[in-house]
């Protein structure tokens, strides 16, 4: 069973994905953390995130060293768990993630990771459309902008107004980039998490999984 979860920042992807993975006894991969790890490596080298060839070279160099678990993120053996959630990486990651060559390297790595497992839960911004378009369960989470900002503000400590502005800019970049834009694909279950708890959303996804499992047994 492969569960693919897409959606913008603050929609609840990570919390939901981890809970679903826990219910299924499967591993969960936060692909956004992978792009943040590359952004951190770019910044550590003092490179311009807009320098496409240089950034792509870094991605190819470090992609095999990225380790993402529920408790930590590492790149080139360095623990960057806290660093990748900082302002510098947050302001840089969308530029890095829009680089087509970076995305090629990341997608290959993510697909290989999924292929090495009998099942998995993967979340990000192009999982249902590019990375695992044939996953048994595909979900797109979204929520009202103010709610998303409130959630992220609680995590980062930044003002809701500042967070909402940053999320709006990131949404625009992600949805308009030429390569693998964030979008709701045909056949993907859309779930509005605005007024719903994580447990409630997880329950809906688990019901989807149960229905698919029963159908496959027929």
N, CA, C and O of each residue as an XYZ file, in Angstrom:
872
protein
N       0.846     -1.197      0.000
C       0.000      0.000      0.000
C       0.879      1.243      0.000
O       1.687      1.434      0.909
N       0.727      2.083     -1.009
C       1.456      3.349     -1.075
C       0.459      4.492     -0.965
O      -0.525      4.551     -1.702
N       0.729      5.392     -0.038
C      -0.152      6.533      0.191
C       0.604      7.799     -0.181
O       1.657      8.084      0.390
N       0.079      8.556     -1.128
C       0.714      9.788     -1.609
C      -0.127     10.978     -1.160
O      -1.332     11.030     -1.407
N       0.522     11.929     -0.500
C      -0.190     13.086      0.034
C       0.458     14.379     -0.452
O       1.641     14.620     -0.211
N      -0.322     15.199     -1.131
C       0.135     16.504     -1.625
C      -0.593     17.616     -0.889
O      -1.536     17.380     -0.133
N      -0.125     18.837     -1.132
C      -0.812     20.005     -0.598
C       0.157     21.103     -0.241
O       1.359     20.857     -0.146
N      -0.335     22.313     -0.040
C       0.507     23.459      0.298
C       0.940     23.419      1.762
O       0.451     22.603      2.543
N       1.864     24.311      2.121
C       2.343     24.394      3.485
C       1.239     24.742      4.462
O       0.384     25.579      4.174
N       1.259     24.093      5.626
C       0.277     24.390      6.647
C      -1.032     23.654      6.490
O      -1.949     23.852      7.287
N      -1.142     22.803      5.475
C      -2.390     22.064      5.257
C      -2.492     20.842      6.159
O      -3.562     20.248      6.288
N      -1.367     20.465      6.790
C      -1.383     19.321      7.703
C      -0.757     18.062      7.149
O      -0.933     16.984      7.715
N      -0.024     18.180      6.044
C       0.527     16.993      5.384
C       1.390     16.136      6.315
O       1.190     14.925      6.411
N       2.338     16.763      6.992
C       3.291     16.002      7.794
C       2.605     15.282      8.949
O       2.844     14.093      9.162
N       1.762     15.980      9.694
C       1.076     15.360     10.831
C       0.181     14.215     10.373
O       0.163     13.148     10.986
N      -0.551     14.441      9.303
C      -1.450     13.408      8.786
C      -0.660     12.220      8.248
O      -0.990     11.069      8.533
N       0.375     12.499      7.474
C       1.166     11.423      6.878
C       1.801     10.541      7.951
O       1.790      9.316      7.833
N       2.347     11.148      8.981
C       2.972     10.366     10.050
C       1.962      9.507     10.780
O       2.255      8.366     11.137
N       0.770     10.049     11.006
C      -0.261      9.285     11.701
C      -0.743      8.114     10.855
O      -0.931      7.011     11.367
N      -0.944      8.352      9.562
C      -1.365      7.271      8.668
C      -0.289      6.190      8.614
O      -0.594      4.999      8.672
N       0.960      6.607      8.504
C       2.062      5.643      8.461
C       2.104      4.815      9.738
O       2.331      3.606      9.696
N       1.883      5.472     10.870
C       1.876      4.751     12.134
C       0.760      3.729     12.195
O       0.962      2.618     12.685
N      -0.421      4.091     11.700
C      -1.554      3.162     11.684
C      -1.291      1.956     10.801
O      -1.740      0.849     11.097
N      -0.560      2.176      9.712
C      -0.307      1.105      8.746
C       0.979      0.339      9.033
O       1.234     -0.706      8.433
N       1.789      0.861      9.952
C       3.072      0.221     10.230
C       4.058      0.401      9.097
O       4.895     -0.467      8.845
N       3.957      1.550      8.401
C       4.830      1.824      7.259
C       5.743      3.011      7.562
O       5.495      3.779      8.491
N       6.793      3.148      6.770
C       7.683      4.300      6.893
C       7.069      5.494      6.168
O       6.302      5.339      5.217
N       7.427      6.691      6.641
C       6.900      7.928      6.072
C       8.059      8.804      5.613
O       9.061      8.934      6.315
N       7.920      9.402      4.437
C       8.966     10.278      3.921
C       8.418     11.680      3.675
O       7.473     11.868      2.909
N       9.026     12.655      4.336
C       8.710     14.070      4.150
C       9.643     14.594      3.061
O      10.798     14.916      3.337
N       9.150     14.680      1.830
C      10.024     15.092      0.727
C      10.371     16.570      0.794
O      11.400     16.991      0.266
N       9.514     17.367      1.446
C       9.837     18.774      1.606
C      11.109     18.962      2.397
O      11.885     19.878      2.127
N      11.332     18.089      3.387
C      12.551     18.156      4.187
C      13.779     17.863      3.330
O      14.864     18.380      3.598
N      13.612     17.035      2.300
C      14.729     16.739      1.397
C      15.143     17.987      0.626
O      16.332     18.276      0.494
N      14.154     18.727      0.115
C      14.475     19.961     -0.610
C      15.084     20.995      0.330
O      15.975     21.746     -0.066
N      14.612     21.036      1.561
C      15.188     21.947      2.532
C      16.639     21.566      2.846
O      17.482     22.434      3.071
N      16.916     20.270      2.859
C      18.287     19.822      3.112
C      19.222     20.273      1.993
O      20.358     20.673      2.248
N      18.742     20.207      0.765
C      19.546     20.690     -0.362
C      19.763     22.194     -0.238
O      20.869     22.685     -0.465
N      18.702     22.927      0.124
C      18.822     24.373      0.295
C      19.854     24.698      1.370
O      20.634     25.639      1.220
N      19.861     23.929      2.447
C      20.837     24.139      3.515
C      22.254     23.907      3.002
O      23.174     24.653      3.338
N      22.424     22.866      2.184
C      23.745     22.578      1.624
C      24.197     23.689      0.686
O      25.380     24.028      0.654
N      23.276     24.254     -0.073
C      23.586     25.372     -0.974
C      24.044     26.581     -0.174
O      25.041     27.219     -0.513
N      23.314     26.891      0.889
C      23.661     28.047      1.720
C      24.987     27.831      2.441
O      25.770     28.770      2.584
N      25.244     26.628      2.887
C      26.502     26.333      3.571
C      27.699     26.554      2.645
O      28.796     26.876      3.103
N      27.481     26.379      1.353
C      28.555     26.579      0.381
C      28.665     28.034     -0.068
O      29.559     28.388     -0.836
N      27.753     28.869      0.414
C      27.782     30.281      0.054
C      27.377     30.548     -1.379
O      27.816     31.533     -1.973
N      26.534     29.672     -1.953
C      26.131     29.809     -3.348
C      24.852     30.629     -3.473
O      24.071     30.739     -2.529
N      24.660     31.190     -4.633
C      23.429     31.919     -4.942
C      22.355     30.888     -5.303
O      22.541     30.135     -6.259
N      21.236     30.829     -4.569
C      20.182     29.858     -4.861
C      19.620     29.979     -6.282
O      19.029     29.034     -6.806
N      19.811     31.158     -6.899
C      19.312     31.381     -8.254
C      20.295     30.892     -9.315
O      19.980     30.916    -10.505
N      21.481     30.449     -8.900
C      22.481     29.930     -9.839
C      22.119     28.483    -10.162
O      22.584     27.554     -9.501
N      21.295     28.305    -11.173
C      20.755     26.996    -11.508
C      21.763     25.868    -11.626
O      21.621     24.858    -10.937
N      22.779     26.001    -12.476
C      23.748     24.914    -12.635
C      24.477     24.571    -11.347
O      24.687     23.394    -11.051
N      24.867     25.585    -10.574
C      25.596     25.344     -9.328
C      24.713     24.622     -8.314
O      25.159     23.691     -7.643
N      23.468     25.054     -8.210
C      22.536     24.436     -7.267
C      22.237     22.999     -7.680
O      22.154     22.109     -6.833
N      22.075     22.775     -8.974
C      21.821     21.417     -9.467
C      22.997     20.504     -9.153
O      22.808     19.340     -8.799
N      24.203     21.028     -9.281
C      25.398     20.239     -8.987
C      25.431     19.845     -7.512
O      25.811     18.724     -7.174
N      25.038     20.760     -6.644
C      24.999     20.463     -5.215
C      23.965     19.376     -4.941
O      24.225     18.447     -4.177
N      22.802     19.490     -5.560
C      21.744     18.496     -5.359
C      22.226     17.103     -5.749
O      22.014     16.139     -5.013
N      22.866     16.998     -6.891
C      23.362     15.696     -7.334
C      24.451     15.170     -6.397
O      24.586     13.963     -6.199
N      25.216     16.086     -5.830
C      26.311     15.701     -4.941
C      25.811     15.181     -3.594
O      26.366     14.233     -3.040
N      24.754     15.814     -3.072
C      24.333     15.483     -1.711
C      23.113     14.577     -1.624
O      22.817     14.055     -0.549
N      22.396     14.376     -2.732
C      21.128     13.652     -2.671
C      21.266     12.282     -2.012
O      20.383     11.861     -1.265
N      22.353     11.598     -2.281
C      22.545     10.272     -1.706
C      22.855     10.277     -0.228
O      22.826      9.226      0.413
N      23.154     11.455      0.335
C      23.491     11.552      1.756
C      22.324     12.026      2.610
O      22.427     12.062      3.837
N      21.216     12.388      1.974
C      20.072     12.915      2.722
C      19.340     11.783      3.437
O      18.972     10.775      2.834
N      19.143     11.978      4.726
C      18.409     11.017      5.548
C      17.288     11.763      6.261
O      17.533     12.718      6.999
N      16.074     11.323      6.036
C      14.915     11.968      6.665
C      14.166     10.938      7.487
O      13.650      9.957      6.952
N      14.109     11.166      8.791
C      13.328     10.317      9.681
C      12.373     11.223     10.447
O      12.416     12.444     10.295
N      11.521     10.637     11.258
C      10.566     11.451     12.012
C      11.276     12.379     12.994
O      10.779     13.461     13.304
N      12.438     11.952     13.481
C      13.113     12.741     14.497
C      14.253     13.615     14.020
O      14.671     14.529     14.730
N      14.761     13.347     12.829
C      15.946     14.094     12.394
C      16.082     14.130     10.879
O      15.555     13.278     10.164
N      16.811     15.149     10.409
C      17.149     15.272      8.998
C      18.653     15.482      8.914
O      19.206     16.355      9.584
N      19.306     14.682      8.092
C      20.751     14.796      7.935
C      21.116     14.949      6.462
O      20.439     14.413      5.585
N      22.184     15.680      6.205
C      22.736     15.787      4.863
C      24.246     15.873      5.002
O      24.759     16.673      5.784
N      24.950     15.054      4.249
C      26.408     14.974      4.344
C      26.843     14.712      5.784
O      27.815     15.298      6.262
N      26.123     13.836      6.467
C      26.340     13.395      7.856
C      26.017     14.479      8.889
O      26.097     14.213     10.088
N      25.655     15.687      8.461
C      25.354     16.776      9.388
C      23.879     16.773      9.771
O      23.015     16.595      8.912
N      23.590     16.968     11.040
C      22.211     17.075     11.506
C      21.717     18.493     11.228
O      22.195     19.450     11.837
N      20.761     18.627     10.308
C      20.245     19.944      9.921
C      18.769     20.097     10.299
O      18.058     20.931      9.738
N      18.321     19.286     11.251
C      16.917     19.261     11.637
C      16.388     20.643     11.985
O      15.321     21.043     11.520
N      17.136     21.368     12.802
C      16.716     22.718     13.206
C      17.001     23.732     12.109
O      16.186     24.616     11.844
N      18.148     23.603     11.478
C      18.581     24.560     10.453
C      17.596     24.671      9.305
O      17.351     25.771      8.810
N      17.026     23.553      8.870
C      16.162     23.603      7.688
C      14.819     24.272      7.960
O      14.081     24.574      7.023
N      14.498     24.502      9.213
C      13.243     25.192      9.543
C      13.490     26.665      9.843
O      12.559     27.394     10.184
N      14.737     27.106      9.718
C      15.075     28.490      9.980
C      14.686     29.406      8.833
O      14.292     28.948      7.760
N      14.803     30.702      9.071
C      14.396     31.702      8.089
C      15.178     31.600      6.786
O      14.598     31.684      5.704
N      16.494     31.420      6.885
C      17.335     31.407      5.685
C      16.923     30.307      4.718
O      16.773     30.550      3.520
N      16.740     29.101      5.237
C      16.344     27.982      4.371
C      14.909     28.164      3.886
O      14.611     27.889      2.723
N      14.028     28.617      4.753
C      12.626     28.818      4.381
C      12.505     29.809      3.226
O      11.676     29.625      2.335
N      13.319     30.852      3.238
C      13.269     31.859      2.178
C      13.950     31.389      0.896
O      13.765     31.991     -0.162
N      14.727     30.331      0.986
C      15.519     29.845     -0.145
C      14.928     28.626     -0.826
O      15.112     28.432     -2.027
N      14.216     27.798     -0.064
C      13.854     26.472     -0.552
C      12.981     26.497     -1.798
O      13.138     25.629     -2.656
N      12.070     27.454     -1.934
C      11.210     27.448     -3.118
C      12.003     27.694     -4.388
O      11.674     27.142     -5.438
N      13.054     28.524     -4.306
C      13.908     28.770     -5.469
C      14.681     27.500     -5.823
O      14.798     27.134     -6.993
N      15.197     26.846     -4.806
C      15.940     25.595     -5.023
C      15.010     24.520     -5.589
O      15.376     23.801     -6.519
N      13.810     24.418     -5.023
C      12.870     23.381     -5.445
C      12.322     23.603     -6.851
O      11.846     22.662     -7.486
N      12.386     24.839     -7.341
C      11.889     25.135     -8.684
C      12.905     24.768     -9.765
O      12.585     24.781    -10.953
N      14.122     24.444     -9.352
C      15.180     24.086    -10.295
C      14.870     22.707    -10.898
O      14.842     21.723    -10.160
N      14.638     22.606    -12.205
C      14.262     21.324    -12.821
C      15.257     20.201    -12.572
O      14.860     19.058    -12.346
N      16.550     20.518    -12.611
C      17.559     19.478    -12.411
C      17.581     19.001    -10.970
O      17.858     17.831    -10.705
N      17.293     19.893    -10.044
C      17.193     19.496     -8.645
C      16.019     18.537     -8.477
O      16.133     17.522     -7.790
N      14.905     18.858     -9.101
C      13.721     18.018     -8.976
C      13.948     16.640     -9.585
O      13.467     15.639     -9.053
N      14.670     16.582    -10.684
C      14.975     15.281    -11.294
C      15.753     14.407    -10.314
O      15.431     13.234    -10.124
N      16.777     14.990     -9.694
C      17.591     14.239     -8.741
C      16.767     13.791     -7.539
O      16.893     12.656     -7.078
N      15.920     14.694     -7.033
C      15.102     14.369     -5.868
C      14.063     13.297     -6.188
O      13.870     12.362     -5.412
N      13.399     13.437     -7.330
C      12.358     12.472     -7.700
C      12.949     11.077     -7.879
O      12.355     10.091     -7.444
N      14.091     10.992     -8.505
C      14.743      9.686     -8.671
C      15.030      9.049     -7.323
O      14.802      7.856     -7.125
N      15.529      9.851     -6.405
C      15.832      9.363     -5.064
C      14.553      8.929     -4.339
O      14.530      7.883     -3.690
N      13.506      9.723     -4.450
C      12.247      9.422     -3.768
C      11.594      8.167     -4.342
O      11.065      7.345     -3.594
N      11.628      8.019     -5.647
C      11.046      6.828     -6.259
C      11.845      5.583     -5.900
O      11.276      4.509     -5.706
N      13.155      5.726     -5.812
C      13.995      4.598     -5.413
C      13.684      4.190     -3.970
O      13.616      3.006     -3.643
N      13.500      5.197     -3.122
C      13.163      4.942     -1.707
C      11.857      4.154     -1.620
O      11.768      3.173     -0.882
N      10.856      4.580     -2.367
C       9.570      3.886     -2.349
C       9.700      2.482     -2.924
O       9.072      1.543     -2.434
N      10.519      2.341     -3.967
C      10.684      1.049     -4.608
C      11.375      0.018     -3.741
O      11.246     -1.183     -3.978
N      12.103      0.473     -2.744
C      12.821     -0.423     -1.839
C      11.924     -0.946     -0.723
O      12.360     -1.761      0.090
N      10.672     -0.485     -0.676
C       9.758     -0.844      0.401
C       8.482     -1.477     -0.152
O       8.066     -1.191     -1.275
N       7.867     -2.347      0.661
C       6.633     -2.995      0.235
C       5.457     -2.035      0.285
O       4.426     -2.269     -0.346
N       5.612     -0.969      1.027
C       4.588      0.061      1.123
C       5.194      1.272      1.806
O       6.240      1.167      2.447
N       4.544      2.424      1.674
C       5.077      3.630      2.301
C       4.026      4.730      2.279
O       3.009      4.634      1.592
N       4.300      5.777      3.051
C       3.508      6.996      3.008
C       4.473      8.108      2.648
O       5.509      8.263      3.294
N       4.145      8.886      1.621
C       5.041      9.951      1.174
C       4.248     11.231      1.013
O       3.151     11.232      0.455
N       4.818     12.326      1.510
C       4.117     13.601      1.409
C       5.019     14.689      0.844
O       6.233     14.690      1.047
N       4.379     15.625      0.121
C       5.142     16.703     -0.490
C       4.239     17.556     -1.365
O       3.068     17.765     -1.050
N       4.792     18.046     -2.466
C       4.012     18.915     -3.346
C       3.861     18.363     -4.758
O       3.181     18.970     -5.585
N       4.479     17.231     -5.046
C       4.330     16.629     -6.376
C       4.249     15.106     -6.290
O       4.570     14.405     -7.249
N       3.824     14.610     -5.153
C       3.833     13.161     -4.939
C       2.738     12.467     -5.739
O       2.983     11.423     -6.344
N       1.534     13.033     -5.751
C       0.435     12.396     -6.484
C       0.540     12.603     -7.990
O      -0.059     11.855     -8.762
N       1.302     13.618     -8.413
C       1.373     13.949     -9.835
C       2.632     13.450    -10.523
O       2.594     13.113    -11.706
N       3.754     13.398     -9.799
C       5.038     13.069    -10.424
C       5.745     11.888     -9.769
O       6.152     10.952    -10.457
N       5.893     11.923     -8.462
C       6.699     10.903     -7.775
C       5.989      9.561     -7.721
O       6.552      8.544     -8.125
N       4.755      9.550     -7.223
C       3.979      8.299     -7.127
C       2.584      8.491     -7.732
O       1.583      8.367     -7.026
N       2.514      8.791     -9.027
C       1.211      9.031     -9.650
C       0.325      7.797     -9.698
O      -0.882      7.911     -9.915
N       0.910      6.610     -9.497
C       0.127      5.377     -9.522
C      -0.049      4.790     -8.123
O      -0.355      3.607     -7.979
N       0.145      5.617     -7.094
C      -0.053      5.150     -5.713
C      -1.494      4.688     -5.522
O      -2.415      5.221     -6.142
N      -1.678      3.700     -4.666
C      -3.017      3.166     -4.430
C      -3.943      4.214     -3.804
O      -5.142      4.234     -4.081
N      -3.386      5.073     -2.968
C      -4.169      6.130     -2.325
C      -3.498      7.469     -2.607
O      -2.321      7.654     -2.301
N      -4.252      8.406     -3.193
C      -3.707      9.737     -3.494
C      -4.627     10.790     -2.895
O      -5.834     10.797     -3.137
N      -4.033     11.676     -2.113
C      -4.813     12.674     -1.384
C      -4.177     14.053     -1.540
O      -2.953     14.188     -1.558
N      -5.029     15.073     -1.652
C      -4.565     16.459     -1.706
C      -5.211     17.204     -0.543
O      -6.431     17.366     -0.499
N      -4.379     17.657      0.400
C      -4.879     18.392      1.555
C      -4.767     19.893      1.311
O      -3.792     20.364      0.726
N      -5.770     20.636      1.762
C      -5.695     22.091      1.683
C      -6.482     22.673      2.845
O      -7.243     21.963      3.502
N      -6.301     23.959      3.099
C      -7.014     24.625      4.189
C      -7.043     26.115      3.906
O      -6.286     26.610      3.071
N      -7.911     26.827      4.598
C      -8.014     28.275      4.437
C      -6.668     28.923      4.775
O      -5.956     28.471      5.671
N      -6.337     29.984      4.047
C      -5.037     30.640      4.217
C      -4.793     31.074      5.657
O      -3.691     30.901      6.176
N      -5.809     31.637      6.307
C      -5.639     32.116      7.680
C      -5.358     30.968      8.641
O      -4.572     31.119      9.577
N      -5.983     29.840      8.419
C      -5.778     28.674      9.280
C      -4.379     28.108      9.078
O      -3.700     27.750     10.041
N      -3.960     28.031      7.843
C      -2.616     27.550      7.557
C      -1.568     28.454      8.204
O      -0.582     27.976      8.765
N      -1.793     29.758      8.120
C      -0.856     30.715      8.718
C      -0.823     30.556     10.235
O       0.241     30.631     10.849
N      -1.990     30.335     10.838
C      -2.050     30.171     12.286
C      -1.276     28.930     12.716
O      -0.564     28.952     13.720
N      -1.415     27.864     11.964
C      -0.695     26.628     12.296
C       0.809     26.834     12.202
O       1.546     26.456     13.113
N       1.264     27.427     11.117
C       2.696     27.635     10.922
C       3.248     28.656     11.919
O       4.388     28.540     12.369
N       2.436     29.648     12.257
C       2.869     30.646     13.227
C       3.113     29.987     14.578
O       4.064     30.323     15.283
N       2.251     29.054     14.926
C       2.415     28.342     16.181
C       3.683     27.514     16.214
O       4.287     27.331     17.270
N       4.089     27.011     15.049
C       5.292     26.197     14.956
C       6.556     27.050     15.000
O       7.540     26.685     15.643
N       6.520     28.198     14.305
C       7.721     29.007     14.138
C       7.845     30.163     15.129
O       8.949     30.627     15.413
N       6.710     30.624     15.654
C       6.748     31.768     16.554
C       6.665     33.097     15.831
O       6.605     34.142     16.478
N       6.660     33.085     14.498
C       6.541     34.310     13.708
C       5.089     34.781     13.722
O       4.188     34.004     14.038
N       4.860     36.050     13.382
C       3.505     36.585     13.378
C       2.677     35.915     12.284
O       3.208     35.503     11.253
N       1.377     35.813     12.522
C       0.509     35.185     11.533
C       0.502     35.957     10.225
O       0.428     35.359      9.152
N       0.579     37.285     10.303
C       0.575     38.096      9.088
C       1.807     37.807      8.242
O       1.713     37.659      7.024
N       2.955     37.727      8.892
C       4.202     37.454      8.170
C       4.183     36.059      7.574
O       4.609     35.853      6.437
N       3.685     35.099      8.351
C       3.625     33.721      7.863
C       2.663     33.602      6.691
O       2.960     32.916      5.713
N       1.514     34.262      6.778
C       0.531     34.181      5.694
C       1.086     34.780      4.408
O       0.838     34.257      3.322
N       1.837     35.879      4.524
C       2.446     36.492      3.344
C       3.468     35.539      2.725
O       3.527     35.391      1.504
N       4.270     34.894      3.571
C       5.285     33.957      3.083
C       4.641     32.745      2.427
O       5.102     32.275      1.387
N       3.566     32.237      3.041
C       2.875     31.088      2.468
C       2.252     31.434      1.121
O       2.277     30.627      0.191
N       1.696     32.630      1.021
C       1.082     33.070     -0.238
C       2.119     33.130     -1.348
O       1.863     32.706     -2.475
N       3.286     33.658     -1.020
C       4.360     33.743     -2.016
C       4.828     32.350     -2.417
O       5.048     32.076     -3.597
N       4.979     31.468     -1.424
C       5.409     30.098     -1.714
C       4.372     29.373     -2.558
O       4.731     28.652     -3.488
N       3.085     29.553     -2.248
C       2.021     28.931     -3.031
C       2.118     29.350     -4.496
O       2.001     28.525     -5.403
N       2.332     30.647     -4.708
C       2.404     31.166     -6.070
C       3.588     30.551     -6.812
O       3.454     30.125     -7.959
N       4.732     30.508     -6.162
C       5.920     29.943     -6.806
C       5.724     28.466     -7.127
O       6.067     28.002     -8.215
N       5.166     27.735     -6.160
C       5.001     26.294     -6.345
C       3.976     25.957     -7.427
O       4.154     24.999     -8.179
N       2.914     26.738     -7.501
C       1.842     26.431     -8.447
C       2.118     26.951     -9.861
O       1.465     26.526    -10.814
N       3.074     27.861    -10.002
C       3.365     28.433    -11.322
C       4.706     28.008    -11.887
O       5.042     28.376    -13.013
N       5.481     27.239    -11.129
C       6.778     26.822    -11.665
C       6.563     25.930    -12.882
O       5.556     25.230    -12.981
N       7.510     25.964    -13.796
C       7.361     25.240    -15.058
C       7.447     23.734    -14.870
O       6.785     22.977    -15.580
N       8.260     23.295    -13.916
C       8.507     21.864    -13.742
C       7.785     21.335    -12.508
O       8.040     21.803    -11.398
N       6.893     20.372    -12.686
C       6.169     19.712    -11.597
C       5.501     20.688    -10.640
O       5.804     20.675     -9.447
N       4.605     21.530    -11.128
C       3.924     22.489    -10.245
C       2.978     21.790     -9.271
O       2.502     20.683     -9.523
N       2.723     22.464     -8.161
C       1.745     21.971     -7.191
C       0.353     22.122     -7.795
O      -0.037     23.223     -8.186
N      -0.405     21.018     -7.874
C      -1.748     21.091     -8.439
C      -2.568     19.885     -8.000
O      -2.030     18.852     -7.602
N      -3.856     20.043     -8.083
C      -4.771     18.951     -7.787
C      -4.963     18.144     -9.061
O      -5.510     18.652    -10.040
N      -4.524     16.904     -9.056
C      -4.605     16.060    -10.245
C      -5.928     15.303    -10.300
O      -6.578     15.092     -9.276
N      -6.310     14.907    -11.483
C      -7.539     14.144    -11.678
C      -7.480     12.832    -10.905
O      -6.463     12.138    -10.918
N      -8.564     12.505    -10.239
C      -8.635     11.243     -9.521
C      -8.075     11.282     -8.113
O      -8.083     10.266     -7.418
N      -7.588     12.436     -7.679
C      -7.016     12.567     -6.342
C      -8.092     13.053     -5.376
O      -8.838     13.978     -5.697
N      -8.180     12.437     -4.192
C      -9.168     12.851     -3.192
C      -8.749     14.174     -2.558
O      -7.658     14.287     -1.998
N      -9.612     15.155     -2.650
C      -9.336     16.471     -2.077
C      -9.972     16.554     -0.692
O     -11.159     16.269     -0.527
N      -9.169     16.950      0.308
C      -9.667     17.040      1.671
C      -9.346     18.420      2.242
O      -8.186     18.827      2.301
N     -10.389     19.127      2.657
C     -10.235     20.440      3.279
C     -10.041     20.228      4.780
O     -10.944     19.739      5.459
N      -8.873     20.591      5.298
C      -8.558     20.354      6.709
C      -8.830     21.572      7.591
O      -8.479     21.571      8.771
N      -9.454     22.612      7.029
C      -9.644     23.874      7.754
C     -10.241     23.686      9.139
O      -9.676     24.156     10.126
N     -11.367     23.010      9.221
C     -12.072     22.860     10.498
C     -12.042     21.420     11.001
O     -12.936     20.988     11.729
N     -11.009     20.687     10.607
C     -10.952     19.279     10.983
C      -9.675     18.959     11.750
O      -8.624     19.550     11.505
N      -9.779     18.032     12.665
C      -8.612     17.611     13.440
C      -7.774     16.637     12.623
O      -8.240     16.070     11.635
N      -6.541     16.456     13.049
C      -5.670     15.488     12.382
C      -6.306     14.104     12.439
O      -6.309     13.376     11.446
N      -6.840     13.745     13.591
C      -7.451     12.423     13.756
C      -8.611     12.220     12.793
O      -8.794     11.129     12.254
N      -9.388     13.267     12.581
C     -10.538     13.183     11.684
C     -10.084     12.948     10.244
O     -10.645     12.109      9.540
N      -9.068     13.692      9.811
C      -8.551     13.546      8.453
C      -7.910     12.172      8.281
O      -8.107     11.508      7.263
N      -7.151     11.759      9.273
C      -6.523     10.431      9.215
C      -7.605      9.358      9.120
O      -7.449      8.381      8.387
N      -8.697      9.534      9.856
C      -9.784      8.567      9.799
C     -10.364      8.440      8.408
O     -10.679      7.334      7.967
N     -10.512      9.571      7.701
C     -11.041      9.528      6.337
C     -10.095      8.776      5.400
O     -10.530      7.989      4.559
N      -8.803      9.028      5.558
C      -7.822      8.350      4.704
C      -7.780      6.858      5.014
O      -7.673      6.038      4.102
N      -7.864      6.500      6.290
C      -7.864      5.085      6.655
C      -9.096      4.390      6.089
O      -9.034      3.223      5.702
N     -10.215      5.112      6.040
C     -11.423      4.536      5.442
C     -11.217      4.286      3.954
O     -11.660      3.267      3.425
N     -10.542      5.218      3.279
C     -10.217      5.024      1.863
C      -9.390      3.755      1.685
O      -9.647      2.945      0.794
N      -8.395      3.601      2.549
C      -7.503      2.443      2.460
C      -8.266      1.148      2.690
O      -8.040      0.158      1.994
N      -9.170      1.153      3.667
C      -9.972     -0.040      3.949
C     -10.856     -0.398      2.756
O     -11.004     -1.572      2.415
N     -11.442      0.624      2.121
C     -12.301      0.369      0.963
C     -11.501     -0.227     -0.191
O     -11.964     -1.140     -0.874
N     -10.298      0.299     -0.399
C      -9.451     -0.233     -1.471
C      -9.038     -1.671     -1.164
O      -9.027     -2.526     -2.050
N      -8.702     -1.925      0.089
C      -8.285     -3.272      0.495
C      -9.416     -4.263      0.299
O      -9.190     -5.367     -0.196
N     -10.637     -3.888      0.681
C     -11.787     -4.775      0.501
C     -12.054     -5.030     -0.969
O     -12.355     -6.156     -1.363
N     -11.945     -3.990     -1.780
C     -12.183     -4.123     -3.222
C     -11.159     -5.065     -3.854
O     -11.507     -5.868     -4.719
N      -9.908     -4.970     -3.429
C      -8.864     -5.817     -3.997
C      -9.036     -7.278     -3.618
O      -8.526     -8.167     -4.298
N      -9.763     -7.526     -2.519
C      -9.985     -8.891     -2.091
C     -11.128     -9.558     -2.844
O     -11.262    -10.782     -2.826
N     -11.949     -8.752     -3.503
C     -13.108     -9.298     -4.222
C     -12.676    -10.021     -5.502
O     -13.520    -10.542     -6.232
